[in-house]
């Protein structure tokens, strides 16, 4: 078992049952460690709404292609997720595996095939024997229950060092509503849509079109603002399921969904930050905040240029207050910036002004900040009102150790 990240939460949160949802997480032999859970099964009440945000990778996996098509119908009854194998770049055998899994799940639970959603994560390019997952679904169905959150979260992990979950409780029209989610991710993290894998569940009654709008916005504010290594996965999948079991008036407009939207944002941000805190080999959690850019898009581009810079990330790992590397990352971002207006602060300590280090700059407090676990970098470009915030981690030798032996 991997050593748990020093940035991990103190404990897995207590997640209550959600009406209309049953979960299971069981071992089916796809992971190399004997007995490791590697199959998640979820069953939803009839009428459950679904929304999704999927990878833009041009080498998307077979499960991603299936979900993209199934989402057009907007309803879900079953979710099947395996870890240990991504079923990506597996040709016709990968599509056959998805078809067999979907058909078996639809038959087992008496639903339409388009109500079955699938996802996979793990090694790319290694086919799974046809029917392997389908044959294990009856075992998983017998393990279904309302409280199997920890098993489900463990079943989607790969190089993760801890299971990831988050919960928010709100009231809609005076009726209690729960929003809970799980996620996996540690490496190959620079989502171009959402995250490696994340699944969010609620008992709210909300139409699929509205849920889709809420989820897309939440993804842009959370998973699309994180990076570990600048690599976008072939399997990135974010799905949200609303069982409709809460007894409030159905939400059929964005205006009526404000409370739900805020809670969904919070759950997704929490999960996204946990992924960064579990970045492969990570020892430090880094927040990069950019203001004063030409536009929000420009601010995000600059922020990601800083967050993805190997030189910035290794300086943070080495606890080196080398702010010149931040200057470099801003300059290479390709967005409008003026050298003499650029202001940089680390840990709240102002460092630059007028195109050079401040005359009163004292490196001692910055050096002390670099020794902490949570690093804060602030950059003001000084030319506009665009702003963005992204999260990343440092780059340590642990990243090389993990990825140099991932298959072996």
ROVOSE-709241 format. One record per residue (C-alpha): z negated, x, y negated; residue in one letter; chain. Coordinates in pm, whole numbers. Example, Ala and Ser with C-alpha at 12.3 -4.5 7.8 and 13.67 -1.06 7.14 Angstrom:
BEGIN
REC      zz      xx      yy  aa  ch
REC    -780    1230     450   A   A
REC    -714    1367     106   S   A
//
This chain:
BEGIN
REC      zz      xx      yy  aa  ch
REC       0       0       0   X   A
REC      79     131    -350   X   A
REC    -203     224    -585   X   A
REC    -262     -68    -821   X   A
REC    -136      -4   -1173   X   A
REC    -413      96   -1416   X   A
REC    -264    -164   -1652   X   A
REC    -311    -453   -1408   X   A
REC    -517    -760   -1502   X   A
REC    -874    -760   -1376   X   A
REC    -804   -1037   -1125   X   A
REC    -545   -1285   -1002   X   A
REC    -595   -1606   -1203   X   A
REC    -731   -1922   -1049   X   A
REC    -436   -2159   -1020   X   A
REC    -503   -2525    -939   X   A
REC    -282   -2751    -729   X   A
REC      12   -2904    -915   X   A
REC      97   -3258    -811   X   A
REC     429   -3269    -632   X   A
REC     424   -2902    -529   X   A
REC     336   -2731    -200   X   A
REC     371   -2357    -140   X   A
REC     366   -2107     144   X   A
REC     408   -1733     177   X   A
REC     453   -1585     526   X   A
REC     581   -1264     693   X   A
REC     925   -1277     857   X   A
REC     992    -907     913   X   A
REC    1217    -816     619   X   A
REC     968    -572     468   X   A
REC     898    -250     651   X   A
REC     523    -289     646   X   A
REC     419    -497     951   X   A
REC     261    -828     858   X   A
REC     365    -811     492   X   A
REC     447   -1151     345   X   A
REC     814   -1167     252   X   A
REC     915   -1534     253   X   A
REC     816   -1788     -12   X   A
REC     876   -2156      55   X   A
REC     813   -2429    -202   X   A
REC     854   -2804    -153   X   A
REC     886   -3043    -447   X   A
REC     842   -3417    -489   X   A
REC    1163   -3622    -501   X   A
REC    1308   -3635    -851   X   A
REC    1185   -3290    -955   X   A
REC    1383   -3151   -1249   X   A
REC    1502   -2790   -1240   X   A
REC    1630   -2540   -1495   X   A
REC    1734   -2180   -1458   X   A
REC    1837   -1863   -1636   X   A
REC    2026   -1613   -1423   X   A
REC    2146   -1255   -1442   X   A
REC    2464   -1178   -1632   X   A
REC    2534    -887   -1397   X   A
REC    2895    -886   -1283   X   A
REC    2766    -781    -941   X   A
REC    2537   -1083    -902   X   A
REC    2392   -1157    -559   X   A
REC    2495   -1443    -332   X   A
REC    2170   -1635    -403   X   A
REC    2235   -1612    -778   X   A
REC    2584   -1753    -729   X   A
REC    2440   -2043    -527   X   A
REC    2174   -2123    -788   X   A
REC    2429   -2113   -1068   X   A
REC    2628   -2387    -895   X   A
REC    2329   -2594    -782   X   A
REC    2173   -2601   -1129   X   A
REC    2454   -2825   -1250   X   A
REC    2295   -3114   -1056   X   A
REC    1956   -3065   -1222   X   A
REC    1736   -3169    -929   X   A
REC    1532   -2971    -674   X   A
REC    1340   -3038    -354   X   A
REC    1310   -2691    -197   X   A
REC    1285   -2326    -304   X   A
REC    1334   -2042     -53   X   A
REC    1274   -1683    -167   X   A
REC    1274   -1366      40   X   A
REC    1174   -1013     -54   X   A
REC    1261    -687     118   X   A
REC    1635    -749      91   X   A
REC    1834    -860    -215   X   A
REC    2132   -1005     -26   X   A
REC    2345    -849    -300   X   A
REC    2679    -675    -241   X   A
REC    2679    -805     116   X   A
REC    3018    -978     111   X   A
REC    3088   -1281     327   X   A
REC    2783   -1216     544   X   A
REC    2564   -1262     236   X   A
REC    2728   -1592     149   X   A
REC    2693   -1703     512   X   A
REC    2321   -1618     502   X   A
REC    2275   -1835     193   X   A
REC    2477   -2121     345   X   A
REC    2276   -2113     668   X   A
REC    1945   -2098     480   X   A
REC    2039   -2386     250   X   A
REC    2166   -2603     535   X   A
REC    1852   -2542     740   X   A
REC    1621   -2620     447   X   A
REC    1812   -2936     357   X   A
REC    1793   -3055     716   X   A
REC    1425   -2969     751   X   A
REC    1322   -3154     435   X   A
REC    1581   -3430     433   X   A
REC    1746   -3350     101   X   A
REC    2088   -3266     -36   X   A
REC    2203   -2905     -20   X   A
REC    2230   -2885    -399   X   A
REC    1856   -2959    -416   X   A
REC    1779   -2632    -234   X   A
REC    1738   -2317    -443   X   A
REC    1732   -1963    -306   X   A
REC    1652   -1616    -438   X   A
REC    1627   -1271    -287   X   A
REC    1496    -931    -398   X   A
REC    1493    -588    -240   X   A
REC    1745    -329    -126   X   A
REC    2108    -384    -229   X   A
REC    2395    -369      19   X   A
REC    2217    -422     350   X   A
REC    2305    -751     528   X   A
REC    2039    -965     693   X   A
REC    2121   -1106    1036   X   A
REC    2279   -1449    1001   X   A
REC    2025   -1726    1059   X   A
REC    1723   -1495    1033   X   A
REC    1568   -1675     735   X   A
REC    1674   -2022     851   X   A
REC    1498   -1968    1184   X   A
REC    1169   -1894    1007   X   A
REC    1166   -2202     783   X   A
REC     983   -2427    1034   X   A
REC     700   -2171    1051   X   A
REC     684   -2159     672   X   A
REC     687   -2539     647   X   A
REC     378   -2560     868   X   A
REC     199   -2327     627   X   A
REC     276   -2535     317   X   A
REC     -19   -2635     103   X   A
REC    -116   -2699    -259   X   A
REC    -333   -2389    -296   X   A
REC    -121   -2108    -149   X   A
REC     -57   -1937    -484   X   A
REC    -173   -1590    -383   X   A
REC      35   -1594     -64   X   A
REC     340   -1712    -256   X   A
REC     302   -1446    -525   X   A
REC     258   -1173    -263   X   A
REC     565   -1289     -73   X   A
REC     803   -1205    -359   X   A
REC     671    -854    -432   X   A
REC     868    -534    -361   X   A
REC     751    -219    -542   X   A
REC     499    -428    -737   X   A
REC     142    -304    -717   X   A
REC     -16    -641    -795   X   A
REC      85   -1010    -774   X   A
REC     163   -1173   -1106   X   A
REC      64   -1523   -1214   X   A
REC     -17   -1717   -1528   X   A
REC    -138   -2066   -1619   X   A
REC    -171   -2291   -1922   X   A
REC    -315   -2641   -1949   X   A
REC    -216   -2886   -2220   X   A
REC    -219   -3259   -2289   X   A
REC      91   -3467   -2346   X   A
REC      15   -3808   -2489   X   A
REC    -346   -3755   -2388   X   A
REC    -248   -3684   -2025   X   A
REC    -347   -3345   -1871   X   A
REC     -49   -3129   -1775   X   A
REC     -43   -2793   -1598   X   A
REC     214   -2515   -1631   X   A
REC     181   -2225   -1387   X   A
REC     412   -1944   -1287   X   A
REC     448   -1640   -1066   X   A
REC     676   -1339   -1105   X   A
REC     773   -1013    -945   X   A
REC     911    -702   -1105   X   A
REC     830    -335   -1139   X   A
REC    1157    -141   -1158   X   A
REC    1521    -223   -1239   X   A
REC    1384    -412   -1539   X   A
REC    1596    -470   -1848   X   A
REC    1668    -838   -1804   X   A
REC    1994    -967   -1947   X   A
REC    1872   -1326   -1908   X   A
REC    1526   -1349   -1757   X   A
REC    1346   -1123   -1511   X   A
REC    1368    -987   -1160   X   A
REC    1227   -1307   -1012   X   A
REC    1005   -1565   -1177   X   A
REC     924   -1923   -1087   X   A
REC     745   -2163   -1318   X   A
REC     607   -2498   -1206   X   A
REC     470   -2798   -1395   X   A
REC     376   -3157   -1323   X   A
REC     524   -3262   -1659   X   A
REC     789   -3533   -1665   X   A
REC    1083   -3376   -1847   X   A
REC    1457   -3416   -1806   X   A
REC    1662   -3126   -1676   X   A
REC    1868   -3082   -1996   X   A
REC    1553   -3054   -2208   X   A
REC    1384   -2825   -1955   X   A
REC    1693   -2602   -1961   X   A
REC    1675   -2566   -2339   X   A
REC    1303   -2489   -2325   X   A
REC    1346   -2231   -2051   X   A
REC    1633   -2051   -2223   X   A
REC    1427   -2022   -2541   X   A
REC    1122   -1905   -2348   X   A
REC    1329   -1640   -2167   X   A
REC    1466   -1507   -2496   X   A
REC    1110   -1473   -2630   X   A
REC     964   -1314   -2318   X   A
REC    1165   -1171   -2030   X   A
REC    1456   -1077   -2252   X   A
REC    1213    -873   -2463   X   A
REC    1095    -636   -2190   X   A
REC    1232    -316   -2044   X   A
REC    1102     -66   -1792   X   A
REC    1408     146   -1722   X   A
REC    1706     -22   -1898   X   A
REC    1858    -140   -1567   X   A
REC    1955    -506   -1516   X   A
REC    1917    -632   -1159   X   A
REC    2185    -805    -955   X   A
REC    1924   -1063    -858   X   A
REC    1750   -1164   -1183   X   A
REC    1644   -1527   -1144   X   A
REC    1414   -1743   -1355   X   A
REC    1370   -2101   -1237   X   A
REC    1148   -2378   -1373   X   A
REC    1057   -2692   -1179   X   A
REC     904   -3007   -1329   X   A
REC     777   -3247   -1064   X   A
REC     727   -3540   -1304   X   A
REC     398   -3639   -1143   X   A
REC     193   -3635   -1465   X   A
REC     162   -3992   -1595   X   A
REC     285   -3944   -1951   X   A
REC     597   -4083   -2112   X   A
REC     900   -3885   -1991   X   A
REC    1013   -3609   -2227   X   A
REC    1380   -3651   -2307   X   A
REC    1414   -3465   -2638   X   A
REC    1325   -3125   -2781   X   A
REC    1121   -3294   -3053   X   A
REC     894   -3454   -2792   X   A
REC     855   -3125   -2603   X   A
REC     681   -2909   -2863   X   A
REC     351   -2877   -2678   X   A
REC     523   -2811   -2349   X   A
REC     751   -2557   -2517   X   A
REC     459   -2357   -2657   X   A
REC     282   -2350   -2321   X   A
REC     599   -2249   -2139   X   A
REC     652   -1966   -2390   X   A
REC     297   -1845   -2334   X   A
REC     329   -1846   -1955   X   A
REC     660   -1659   -1967   X   A
REC     532   -1401   -2218   X   A
REC     224   -1341   -2004   X   A
REC     434   -1293   -1690   X   A
REC     683   -1069   -1870   X   A
REC     406    -847   -2002   X   A
REC     252    -823   -1656   X   A
REC     587    -696   -1525   X   A
REC     585    -420   -1785   X   A
REC     223    -339   -1703   X   A
REC     340    -289   -1345   X   A
REC     638     -74   -1441   X   A
REC     703     181   -1170   X   A
REC     469     474   -1238   X   A
REC     348     319   -1566   X   A
REC      28     446   -1721   X   A
REC      69     300   -2070   X   A
REC     177     -39   -2208   X   A
REC     388      -7   -2523   X   A
REC     456    -265   -2795   X   A
REC     748    -189   -3027   X   A
REC     767    -401   -3341   X   A
REC    1064    -374   -3577   X   A
REC    1080    -542   -3918   X   A
REC    1307    -519   -4220   X   A
REC    1630    -508   -4019   X   A
REC    1960    -665   -4120   X   A
REC    1911    -955   -3875   X   A
REC    1688   -1055   -3583   X   A
REC    1960    -936   -3344   X   A
REC    1976    -598   -3519   X   A
REC    1597    -570   -3508   X   A
REC    1596    -635   -3133   X   A
REC    1871    -379   -3075   X   A
REC    1674    -116   -3265   X   A
REC    1352    -208   -3084   X   A
REC    1520    -177   -2745   X   A
REC    1676     155   -2847   X   A
REC    1323     285   -2904   X   A
REC    1179     119   -2593   X   A
REC    1456     249   -2366   X   A
REC    1464     606   -2499   X   A
REC    1363     851   -2223   X   A
REC    1248    1093   -2492   X   A
REC    1022     835   -2656   X   A
REC     888     715   -2320   X   A
REC     815    1067   -2191   X   A
REC     645    1161   -2518   X   A
REC     418     860   -2470   X   A
REC     353     962   -2110   X   A
REC     262    1312   -2229   X   A
REC      44    1169   -2510   X   A
REC     253    1362   -2762   X   A
REC     258    1217   -3115   X   A
REC     624    1315   -3155   X   A
REC     736    1048   -3402   X   A
REC    1065    1232   -3460   X   A
REC    1189    1081   -3135   X   A
REC    1145     735   -3285   X   A
REC    1357     840   -3582   X   A
REC    1622     952   -3333   X   A
REC    1615     621   -3146   X   A
REC    1653     419   -3466   X   A
REC    1944     634   -3577   X   A
REC    2136     600   -3250   X   A
REC    2091     221   -3221   X   A
REC    2418     146   -3402   X   A
REC    2257     -99   -3644   X   A
REC    2234     -65   -4020   X   A
REC    1951     164   -4129   X   A
REC    1881     381   -4432   X   A
REC    1699     705   -4364   X   A
REC    1502     713   -4688   X   A
REC    1374     357   -4648   X   A
REC    1258     396   -4288   X   A
REC     884     355   -4231   X   A
REC     717     438   -3901   X   A
REC     359     376   -3793   X   A
REC     187     448   -3461   X   A
REC    -142     278   -3381   X   A
REC    -145     134   -3733   X   A
REC    -128     479   -3896   X   A
REC     156     513   -4152   X   A
REC     363     825   -4084   X   A
REC     685     828   -4289   X   A
REC     821     732   -4629   X   A
REC    1110     844   -4849   X   A
REC    1290    1004   -4559   X   A
REC    1010    1236   -4455   X   A
REC     652    1251   -4335   X   A
REC     398    1116   -4582   X   A
REC     216    1386   -4776   X   A
REC    -119    1245   -4661   X   A
REC     -14    1211   -4296   X   A
REC    -291    1315   -4058   X   A
REC    -180    1345   -3695   X   A
REC    -532    1336   -3552   X   A
REC    -575     954   -3536   X   A
REC    -222     915   -3398   X   A
REC    -292    1175   -3132   X   A
REC    -610     986   -3042   X   A
REC    -416     659   -3020   X   A
REC    -163     821   -2785   X   A
REC    -444     879   -2534   X   A
REC    -514     505   -2505   X   A
REC    -355     264   -2255   X   A
REC    -199      30   -2514   X   A
REC      40     203   -2753   X   A
REC     165      32   -3070   X   A
REC     480     147   -3252   X   A
REC     586     -24   -3576   X   A
REC     912      43   -3757   X   A
REC    1024    -108   -4088   X   A
REC    1395     -51   -4148   X   A
REC    1364    -157   -4512   X   A
REC    1696    -333   -4560   X   A
REC    1650    -699   -4462   X   A
REC    1425    -962   -4308   X   A
REC    1516    -934   -3940   X   A
REC    1228    -873   -3702   X   A
REC    1173    -839   -3328   X   A
REC     908    -736   -3079   X   A
REC     968    -585   -2737   X   A
REC     744    -444   -2467   X   A
REC     792    -139   -2248   X   A
REC     595     128   -2064   X   A
REC     590     504   -2049   X   A
REC     811     709   -1816   X   A
REC     614     924   -1573   X   A
REC     691    1131   -1265   X   A
REC     566     834   -1065   X   A
REC     891     653   -1149   X   A
REC    1087     935    -983   X   A
REC     858     940    -681   X   A
REC     899     565    -623   X   A
REC    1274     549    -673   X   A
REC    1357     877    -504   X   A
REC    1224     737    -177   X   A
REC    1284     361    -214   X   A
REC    1501     330      99   X   A
REC    1349     615     300   X   A
//
